[in-house]
Amino acid sequence: MAPLLAAIAGPDPFDATTAPQEVPDFSRALTGDLRAARIGVPREILDEGVDEEVRRAFFKALDVLAGRGVALVDVELPHAS
C-alpha cells in the first residue's frame, strides 16, 4: 500500500487543488505487523463475472491476511454492478 500511496500523494501539476508539499516515505512506517489492520471485503460482487481462478486467488490472499491478524469485514457496495 505504501508504494501506491507514494505514487498518488503529493502535488499534481494538472490539479490546482493539490498542495505543493513533499511526500514522506510511507514505507518507513511499515513494521509488518498487520494485527491492527481491517480490510473491507465485498463478497457479493465476487459471486458473478469474476474468473474462478482469480476468485480463488483472492480468497486465498484473504486467508493469508487473516492468518497474519488482519480483521476481514464484509462490506456492501450497493452501487457496484
Backbone bond lengths (Angstrom), bond angles and torsions (degrees), N, CA, C in turn:
res aa  C-N    CA-C-N  psi(-1)  N-CA   C-N-CA  omega(-1)  CA-C   N-CA-C  phi
1 M - - - 1.426 - - 1.532 111.06 -
2 A 1.320 116.12 -34.59 1.467 119.14 -179.10 1.527 112.23 -59.36
3 P 1.337 119.60 -44.32 1.470 118.49 178.21 1.530 112.60 -62.45
4 L 1.327 116.66 -36.97 1.462 119.75 178.02 1.528 110.51 -64.56
5 L 1.326 116.42 -47.22 1.460 120.21 179.75 1.525 110.92 -61.86
6 A 1.317 117.13 -39.71 1.465 120.47 178.34 1.525 111.39 -62.47
7 A 1.341 115.66 -34.87 1.467 119.58 -178.67 1.522 112.46 -72.45
8 I 1.321 117.36 -32.34 1.472 119.04 -175.73 1.524 113.38 -101.61
9 A 1.321 117.86 -9.27 1.467 121.05 -179.72 1.530 110.11 -84.68
10 G 1.316 114.73 162.46 1.455 119.69 174.99 1.509 113.28 92.17
11 P 1.312 115.28 -177.44 1.466 119.92 -175.52 1.523 113.06 -68.59
12 D 1.312 114.17 144.35 1.462 121.71 177.15 1.521 106.51 -120.63
13 P 1.320 118.40 117.78 1.467 120.18 -177.23 1.532 113.28 -63.03
14 F 1.334 117.41 -15.73 1.457 120.75 -179.58 1.529 112.48 -101.51
15 D 1.343 117.16 6.65 1.470 121.40 -178.35 1.520 108.69 -132.00
16 A 1.318 115.75 106.97 1.462 121.29 -176.88 1.526 113.12 -68.58
17 T 1.311 118.06 -10.87 1.472 120.15 -178.19 1.527 112.95 -90.75
18 T 1.324 118.60 -5.22 1.463 119.64 -179.78 1.522 110.57 -82.62
19 A 1.326 114.89 147.70 1.461 120.44 -179.74 1.526 110.25 -86.49
20 P 1.324 116.99 140.43 1.467 120.58 179.71 1.535 111.35 -81.43
21 Q 1.319 116.14 60.61 1.463 120.54 -178.62 1.520 110.40 -110.31
22 E 1.326 114.60 148.15 1.447 120.12 177.53 1.527 109.67 -68.42
23 V 1.304 116.41 144.10 1.460 122.32 -179.04 1.529 108.93 -92.91
24 P 1.336 117.22 126.18 1.467 118.69 178.18 1.527 111.21 -70.80
25 D 1.313 115.70 164.12 1.463 121.27 176.51 1.528 107.48 -82.51
26 F 1.320 116.75 94.53 1.460 121.87 -175.91 1.530 111.95 -63.44
27 S 1.316 117.35 -28.77 1.459 119.70 -177.58 1.530 112.23 -66.35
28 R 1.313 118.54 -20.24 1.469 121.22 178.51 1.522 111.82 -66.55
29 A 1.328 117.10 -21.92 1.468 120.79 -179.46 1.528 112.38 -85.58
30 L 1.322 117.10 -7.95 1.460 120.11 -177.55 1.526 110.92 -76.10
31 T 1.316 115.28 130.52 1.457 120.12 -179.83 1.530 111.63 -115.02
32 G 1.323 116.80 -14.60 1.457 120.53 -174.91 1.517 112.33 90.89
33 D 1.332 116.68 -9.82 1.466 121.36 178.93 1.522 108.59 -84.01
34 L 1.324 116.17 112.79 1.466 120.96 -176.40 1.522 113.02 -103.69
35 R 1.320 117.49 5.69 1.467 120.50 -172.83 1.528 113.74 -62.59
36 A 1.311 118.55 -23.74 1.461 120.25 -179.83 1.538 112.11 -93.74
37 A 1.324 116.38 -1.44 1.465 119.89 -176.56 1.524 111.65 -82.00
38 R 1.337 114.75 145.77 1.469 122.08 173.00 1.511 107.04 -128.25
39 I 1.316 115.60 136.24 1.464 120.78 179.35 1.520 108.40 -125.76
40 G 1.336 115.59 128.28 1.458 120.99 175.98 1.521 109.63 -80.11
41 V 1.323 115.77 131.58 1.462 121.34 -177.42 1.530 109.47 -118.78
42 P 1.333 117.57 111.53 1.467 121.45 179.48 1.534 111.06 -85.58
43 R 1.327 116.42 72.84 1.467 121.32 -173.71 1.533 112.77 -58.88
44 E 1.332 117.80 -37.17 1.466 120.98 -176.37 1.526 112.96 -58.95
45 I 1.319 117.61 -38.67 1.466 118.63 -176.68 1.524 111.90 -78.81
46 L 1.317 116.64 -4.77 1.460 119.86 178.41 1.517 112.12 -93.88
47 D 1.328 116.60 -1.79 1.462 120.54 -178.11 1.527 112.92 -74.37
48 E 1.319 117.13 -34.37 1.466 120.89 -176.50 1.524 110.88 -128.87
49 G 1.323 116.19 144.58 1.457 121.16 172.57 1.515 115.25 79.33
50 V 1.324 117.61 7.88 1.461 120.44 178.49 1.521 107.78 -113.04
51 D 1.314 115.81 129.27 1.457 120.78 178.41 1.529 109.29 -54.19
52 E 1.324 116.54 136.42 1.466 120.77 -175.28 1.522 112.37 -60.76
53 E 1.314 117.62 -36.83 1.466 120.27 178.37 1.530 110.86 -65.53
54 V 1.316 116.26 -40.60 1.469 121.34 177.50 1.529 109.72 -64.53
55 R 1.323 115.61 -43.60 1.470 120.65 179.93 1.531 110.76 -61.02
56 R 1.314 117.25 -45.19 1.474 121.04 178.99 1.529 110.88 -62.44
57 A 1.327 116.66 -43.56 1.470 120.68 179.55 1.522 110.77 -63.71
58 F 1.331 116.50 -39.26 1.463 121.21 179.23 1.525 110.28 -61.45
59 F 1.326 116.38 -48.96 1.459 119.55 -178.08 1.531 111.68 -70.84
60 K 1.313 117.38 -30.19 1.460 120.09 175.23 1.535 109.39 -64.91
61 A 1.327 116.43 -41.59 1.467 120.68 177.46 1.527 110.51 -63.36
62 L 1.330 116.77 -39.13 1.466 119.53 176.91 1.518 110.90 -62.89
63 D 1.320 117.38 -39.03 1.464 120.96 177.66 1.530 110.86 -61.24
64 V 1.325 116.24 -42.07 1.467 120.36 178.54 1.525 109.98 -62.64
65 L 1.324 116.23 -46.29 1.459 119.88 179.75 1.526 111.68 -62.26
66 A 1.319 116.82 -43.72 1.466 120.52 178.28 1.526 110.03 -61.53
67 G 1.312 116.92 -38.23 1.453 120.91 177.99 1.517 113.36 -65.36
68 R 1.325 116.39 -21.79 1.466 121.55 178.33 1.515 111.78 -94.99
69 G 1.342 116.50 6.79 1.452 120.31 174.57 1.508 116.76 100.78
70 V 1.317 117.71 2.50 1.458 120.94 179.09 1.530 109.75 -72.17
71 A 1.328 116.08 135.88 1.469 120.95 175.27 1.523 108.07 -85.14
72 L 1.322 116.20 121.36 1.465 121.14 177.48 1.520 108.06 -96.55
73 V 1.324 116.05 124.42 1.454 122.15 -175.92 1.522 108.69 -118.82
74 D 1.324 116.67 122.01 1.465 119.54 176.58 1.525 109.04 -67.27
75 V 1.319 116.30 134.08 1.460 121.70 177.92 1.522 108.83 -129.13
76 E 1.304 114.99 153.59 1.465 121.08 175.48 1.509 108.65 -107.44
77 L 1.309 115.41 139.84 1.461 121.87 176.48 1.522 106.77 -121.17
78 P 1.341 116.99 80.88 1.461 119.92 -171.77 1.532 114.73 -63.00
79 H 1.326 117.51 -21.86 1.464 119.34 -177.81 1.523 112.65 -97.09
80 A 1.327 116.52 0.99 1.469 119.74 177.82 1.526 108.01 -88.40
81 S 1.293 115.21 134.97 1.472 119.19 177.88 1.493 110.46 -149.32
